[in-house]
Amino acid sequence: MASFPEPTAPATDRAEVFLRYLDFFRATLLERVASLPAGALGHSALPSGWTPLELLKHLRYVELRWLEWGFLGRDVGEPWGDRRDDRWHVAPGETLDTLSEQLRRQGEITRAVITGNDLATVGAHGPRWDGADPPPLERVLFHLVQEYARHVGHIDIVAELAGGSRGE
């Protein structure tokens, strides 16, 4: 697993720092979900009702929505494809392997967006922003780091309850 991006580790620029954190959180999420017993993947251990597979799919769509659909302004088909009936959803046939691979590929796209743009670049206008002015890439990345940090904490709790690997 990736090691935590310590604040004292030298970095060439702020983009590298964002990449390190996003890579760390993505790898941690993948490791925690993979450590769960098969029966725990599609079942919720929490009153809120989400499952580990739903969380995995959700974070792939979070990256898609914020960077491809939002920042780049691309048509991504179904930007809310992780939701059905106002909750996270995994379709029959979506497995740990397929969802993990989709998240890894989305991470490659995220890396390309970050390395291909200055952090001060303002995103494209589009439906993601609901008529507001789009934010610069750096603000989008702060949001992504916050999303990942929060949800990795959630999966740490679920993994501990299910006997999977534990976080700090």
Secondary structure, DSSP 8 states (H G I E B T S, - for coil): ------TTS--SSHHHHHHHHHHHHHHHHHHHHHTS-HHHHTS--STT---HHHHHHHHHHHHIIIIIIIIS----S-TTTTEETTEE---TT--HHHHHHHHHHHHHHHHHHHHTS-TT-B---SGGGTTS---BHHHHHHHHHHHHHHHHHHHHHHHHHHT-----
